Amino acid sequence: MSSVTSLVQSVDWLAVAPPTITAVVALAVLVADLFVPGHRKPVLGWCAIGGLALAALSLLPLVAGDRRTFCLTTDPGVCSYAADHFAVVIQFLVLAGALLTALLSVTAIEDHRLPAGEFWFLLLSSAAGAALLPASRDLATLVIALEVASLPAFALVGLKRANRLSSEAALKFFLSSVAATAVMLLGVSFVYAATGSLHLSRVADALTHLPDPQLATLATAGVALTLVGFAFKTAAVPFHFWVPDTYVGAPLPVAAYLSVVGKAVGFSGLILVAVQGFPPYANVWGPAVAVLAALTMTVGNVAALRQAPDRAHSAVRLLAWSSVGQAGYLLVPIAAAGYADDAAHAIGSTVAYALMYAAVNLGAFGVAALVARTSPANRVSDYRGLYARRPLAALALGFFLLCLAGLPPGIIGLFAKVTVFSAAVDAGLAWLAVVMAVNVVIALYYYLQWTAVLFRTAEEPAEGAAGTGAETGADTAGTGAGTAGGVTVAGTRTVPLTAAIALAAVLGIVLSGAPQLVLRFASGALL
């Protein structure tokens, strides 16, 4: 009897509060949907927003970063869940990103007539998995958290049931993700076979002292295959092919969620397995991630550069390819960690960059969602003269784009890029720093081109007089349709959407005024 009792693990409920609260609210919203009448469905959204805010507040008691739970009774130092500084920062990013996504979604659910109960349940379920992943410290929990975050996202992408693009996007996203998960599970099984453990700390110790050369070969294959699975989640080239079509087919708030929270999931998992689980194999994953970073930023920026302004959904496609390019920058410090003496210190630059990117990219998608209400095609050319029609929205989008480009007044974007660049130089990856510098210059062109479009007059020919007339007519028709429905674009239905854009803009301005709030993560070891 005593031996059975000794195997029972204690649970620190305060440590697991953020993902637990999110999951409980998801179930509550799903059950409440059965009893709430149709005209009261919007209350479900506000319940979801309140739940995400409560989950974010539950991070406050964890800021010390010293809580662990689900530890082995035979070795209390080996745990499956750790609420350390890295986990708390990424959980804040995930929950704040999900909260902004929820604000963006309130209007989208009404516009697209999406099933409210299912939408909020899926969003909160995915957020719960995303909040669990950065605190996971064994490979089994990592895989489970990754799938809990990913599976609801497939359904969210295809929730516009009558839309062919949405169905195709969901299918492509699902099939490619399942294939990547299968490869990752194969890699995890190889690592377990070689080391005899799933806990990252024990895996790292076992990989250092593999007695059999055949086990070393098996472990090398396992490390490579495991990294492939997380590379897909980060949209790294060549595992990026699902991104443009998925972002175009999904509701815009869902695309925003995938671009920020989906990436946070992939990058936090990649950091954990590489830095904490596979440090003895840094000579394998370090060069591989460096090559992935160079390819990802180059392909993403070149593809964004080639987007035709008058092509349908070109604005969303540009943001999609831009997110691929930004993923390349986020990979640079992880690659540097493979060459640095202090790998845990190097990944702080990725966290700092991710926090900046999350705020401004969600804001850019928010403005895109606002413009899409009157211009459903959402072309870059539809943004011509936006300053004359909606000056605050144009100023906000211009600020977000300049942050992504790393130009003043987007000071936080500039500082974040310099931090990533310094991580590459300090690690001796001069060639990767040069590739990044070239890509930053390439990205300047399409970010500045879109920013300039915002402040052009409608009569100013940019893509030809015929295109301007057609676009003006489309805007007029869209505005009329919005008014005919009894609600104008400036009406109360857009209040949550406007609030999300304003919140992202305020956050970006504050961070640009005090970049040390984010960049201090780059100066210390989070793991």
N, C-alpha and C positions, 0 to 999 in steps of 0.2 A: 504493500500500500504506500509506503514511504517513497519507493522509487517512482511510482506513478505521480505522486504529488510533486516531486522534485522537478518534473518535466513541465509543469504548468507555468506559463509565462505571465507575468503581470502586465497590465495595460495602463499606460499613462494617458488618460483620456484628454487631458489638456494638450498634450503634444499632438494628438491625432485630431484635434478639434476642427481645423480648417477643412480638410476633405470630408470629415464626418458630417459637419453641419451642412455642407453643400449637398451631400448625398441625401441626407434626411429631408431637406427642403425640396429636393427633386421629387422624392416619393410623395411628399405632402401635396405638392402642386399637381402631380398626376392623379392622386385620389380626389383632390378638390375639384378637378376638372369634371368629374362625374356628376357633381351636384350643383355646380355653378351654372346658371342659365346663360344662354348665348350672349345677351346684351351686357352681361357682367364679366365676360371673359377677360377684359383688360386688367381686372384686379389680379389675375394670376401672374401677369407680368410684373406688377409692383411687388407681389409676394416674392417672386424670384429675385428681383433687384434687392429687396430687403434682406433675403437670405444670403446673397453674395456679399452685401455690406457687412452683415453679421459675421460671416466667415472671415472676411478681411480683418475685422476688429479683433477676432480671436487670435490673430498673430501677435498682438501687443504683448501678452505675457510670455511670448517665445523669443523676444528679441535678444535675450542673453545667449541664445544658441547652444544651450547646454542640456537639452532634454533628449533622452533616448528611450525607446520602448521596444517590445517584442525581442528582448535579448535572450540569448541562450542561458539557461540556468547553470549549465556547466562552465560557461565562460561569459560572464556579464559584460565583458568588453566587446562582444560580437553581437550586434543588433541588426534587426531587419528594418528599423525605422529610426531615423535621426533627424530631429528638428534643430539642425545646426544653422549657422549663419547662411550658408549656401541655400539650404532648403527654404528658410524663411524669406530670403530675398526673391527667389524664384516663385514661391507661393504667392507673395505679394504681387509680382508681375502677372501671374496667371489670374488671380482673383480680380485684380484691378482691370485687366484686359477683358475678362468675362463680364464685369460690371459695365464697362463702357459698351461692350457688344450688346448687352441687354438693353441699354438705353437706346442704341441704334435700332434695335429689333422691334420696339413697341410700335413704331410707325409702319415698319415693313410688314408686320403680321397683318395689320389692317389693310394695307395697300394690296398685298398679294393673297389675301384671304387664307392665310396659313392656319392650320389647326393649332390653336394657342396652347392647349394642354400638352400635346406631344412636343411642340417646339421647346417650351420651357423645360420640360422633363429632359429632353435630349441635351439641351445646352448645359443644364446644371449637372447632368451625369458626366458629360465630357469634361466639364470644369473640375469635378470631383476627382476624376482620374488624373487630370493634369496637375492638380494640387498634390496628389499622392506621390507622383513620380519623383520629384526632386528630393523627397525625404526617404526614398527607398534605398536600402543598402544591401540587398541581395538580388541576384539575377531573376529569380522567380517573381518577386514583387515588382521589379522593374518591368518585366514583360506584361504582367497583369495590369499594372497601372497604365502602361502604354496602350493596351487594347481597350481598357475602359475609357480612355481619352479619345481613341480613334473610332471605335464602332459607332457611337452616337453621331459622330461627325459625318459618317457616310450618309446616314438618314437625313441629317440636316441639309446636306448638299442637294438631295433629291426631294426635298419637301414641297417644291413647286410641282405638284404631280401632273398638271396639265401642260407643263413646259417640256418640250423635247430636249432642249439644251440641258436642263436640270437633270433629267433622267440619264442622259449620256454622260454627263459629268460625274454623277454619283456612281455609275457603273465603272467608269474608267478609274476613278479614285479607289473604289472598293477592290477591283481586281488587282491593280498594281500594289495596293497596300497589303493585301493578303499575301501576294507573292513575296513582298519584302519581309513580312512577318514570318513566313515559312523559312526563309533564308536565315533570319535572325535566330529562330528557335533551333535550327540545325547548328548554328554557331554556338549557342548557349549549351546545347547538349554535348558538343565537342569539348568545350571548356570544362564542363562538369565531369566528363569522362577522364580528362587529363588531370584535374586537380582534386576531384572528390568533394567539392564544396560549391555552394552557390553564393555564400556571403562574400562580398567584394574584398574585404580585408583578408580573409583566408585564401581567396583566389590569388590575390597579389602575392602572398607569402608562398603559396604552392608553386606558382609560376617561376619563382626565383630559384627553386631547388627541384626541378624535374629530373628524376634519376635516369629516365629512359629516353634516348633520342627520338624514339617513335612517339612517345607522349609529347615531346617538344614540338614535333611536326603537327600532331593533332591539335595541340594548343594554338599553334600559329594559325592554322586553318580556322579554328573556332574564333579567335580574335578577329580575323579578317571578316568572316561571315557575320559576326555580331555587329561590327561597325557598319556593314552594308545596310542592315535593317534600320539603324538610326540615321544613316545618311539619307535614306528615303524620306524619313519624317522631317528632316531639315530642308528638303527640296534641293539637295546638292546634286550637281551635274555628275553623272548622267542619269540620276534618279529623279529628275525634275519634270519629266514630260507630262505629268498629270496636272501641273499647276495652272497653266493658262486656261484650259478648258474648264477645269473645276471652278476657278474663280469666276468665270463668265457665267457658268450655269447655275451656280449657287446664289441664293439671296445675298445681297451685298453685305449685310451684317455678318453672315456666315463666312463669306470670303475674308472679311476683316479679321474674324476670329481665327481662321486657319492661318492667316499671314502672321499673326502675333502669338497667340496662345499655342497653336500647332507647332510653330517654330520653337517656342520656349520648351515644349515637351521634348522635341527632338534634340535640342542642344543640351538640355540638362541631362538627358539620358546618355548622350554621347560623352559628355564631360565625366559623368560618374563612372562609366565602364572604362574609359580610357585612363583617367587620372587616378582613380581609386582601385579599379579592378585589374587593369593591365599595364601598370607602370614598367614592369620588367620587359615588356614588348614595345616600348616606346620607339625602338628602331624600326618596328613594323608599322604602327599606326601614325607615327609622326610624319614621315615622308608621304604616306598615303593621304592624310588629311591636308597636307600642304598642297599636293597636286589637286585634290578636290576643291580646295579654296580658290586656287588660281583659275581652274576651269569654270567653277560656278560663277564667280564674279564676272568673268569675261563673257561667257555665254549669256548670262542674264542682262548685262548692260548692252551688249551688241544687239540682242533681240529687242530690248526696249527701244533702242535707237531706231530700229527699222519699222516701228509701228506707224502706219499711215494715220494721220489725224482724222480723216473723214471715214475711216472704216468703222463699221458697227462694233460697239463695245471696246473701241480702242483705248478709252481711258482706263477701263478695268484691266485690259490686257497689259497696258503699260505699267500699272501698279503691280500686276502679277509678275512680270519680268523684272521689274525693279526689286520686288521682294526676293527673287532668286539672286540678283546681284548683291543685295544686302546680306543674304545668307553667306555669300562668299567672304564678305568682310568679317562676319561673325565666326567663321571657321578659322580665321588667321591666328588668333591667340590660342585656340585649341591645338593647332599645328605647332605653334611656338612652344606649347607645354611639353611636346615630345622631345624638344631639344634643350629646354631650360633645366637648370639644376633644381629649381623650385617650381615644379609643375603646377602645384596648387595655387601659387601666386600668379602665374601667367594667365589663368582662366578668368581672373578678375576683370580683365579688359573685355572679355566676351559679355560678362554680366553687365558691365557699365554700358556697353554699346546696345545690348538688348533692351535695357530700360529706356534709353533714348528712343530707339527705333519703335518700341511698342506705343509710346505716347503719340508720336507724330504720324505713324502709319495708320493707327486707328482714326486719328483726326482726318487724314486724307480720305480714307474710305467713307467717313461720315459726310464730308462735303460731296463726295461722289454719289452717295445715297440721296442727298438733298437734291442734287441736280437731276438725278435719274427720275425724280417724281414728275418733272416737266419735259425731260428729254430721255425717254426710255432707251434709246439707242446708245446713250452714254458715250458719245464720241469725244475725242479731245477737242474737235472743232466746235462742239456744243458749248464749250466753256468760253468761247470768244465773247468778250464784252460782259463777262460775269460781274465785273466790278460795277458796271453801270446798273445792272439789275439787282444784284445782292452784294453790296460792297463789303459787308462784314464776312460773308462766306468766301469771297474772293481773297480778301486779306488773310483769312485763316488758311486757306489752301496754299496761297503763295508762301506763307510762313512755314507750313509743313513741308512743302517741296524744297525750300531753301535749307531747312534742317536736314532733310535726307541728302541734299547735295553737299552739305557741310559749308555753307556760305552764311555770312552775317545777313540778317540778324539772328539766324539760327545757330547761335554760338555753341549750343550743346552738341549739335551734329559735327561741327568742326573739331571740338575737343575730343569727342568720342572717336573720330577717325584718327586723330593724332595719337590717341592712346593705343589703338589697334596697330597703327603703323610702328609705334615704338616697341610694342611687344615683338613684332617680327624682326626688327633690327637688333634688339637685345638678344634674341635667340640665334642670331647669325643667319637669318633667312633674308639676306639682302635681295635676292632675286624675287622673292615673294612680295617684299616691300615695293620693289619697282613695278611689278605687275599691278599691285593695288593702286599705286600712284597713277598709272596709265588709265586704269578703270575709273578712278575718281574723276579724271578729266573727261572721259567718255560720258560718264553719267551727268556731268555738268550740262552738256548740250541739251539732253532731252528734259531735264528738270527745268532749266532756264527757258527752253522753248515753250513748255506748258505754262510756266509762270507768266511769260510775256503775253500769251494768248488771253489770259484773264483780263488784261488791261487794254486790249485793243478794242476799238469801237466796232460796232456791228457792220458799219459800212466799209471798214478798212479791208481791202482784199488780201487774204492770207493764202487761201488755197484756190482762188478763182472766184469770180463774181457769181457764177452759177451755184457754186457750193455754198457761198454765203447766203444767197437767197433761200436755198433749200433748207439750210439750217435754221434761218430766222423763221421760216414758215413752220418748221417742226416745233420750234420753241413755242410759237404762238398757239399752234394746235394743242400742244401738251398743256399749256397754261389754261387754255379754254376748257380742256377736258377736266383738269383739276377743279376749276371753278364750277363747271356744270355738275359735278358730283356733290356740290353743296359745301365743299371745304376748300379753301384756298391754301396755297403752299405755306403761307404765313400763319395759317390757322393753328388752333390749339393742338391738332393732331401731330404737329411737328415739334411740339415743345420738348419731348424727350430727345429727339434727334438733335435739335438745336443745343440742348443742354450737354449732350455728349461731345459735340464739336467744340463748344465753349470750354468744357472741362479739359479736353485735350489741348486746346490752345493755351489756356491758363497754365497748365502743367508744363508745356513746352517753353513758355515765356519765363516761368519761374526757374526752370532748369537752365535756360540760357543766361539768366541773370546770376544764378548761383550754381555753376556746373559742378562745383565740388560736392553737391548733394548726391550726384551719381558717380562722379569720377573717383570718389574715395574708395569705391569698391575695387577699382583697378590698382590701388596702392597697398592692398592687404590680401592675405590668403584667406579665402572663404571656406576652404575645405581643410 
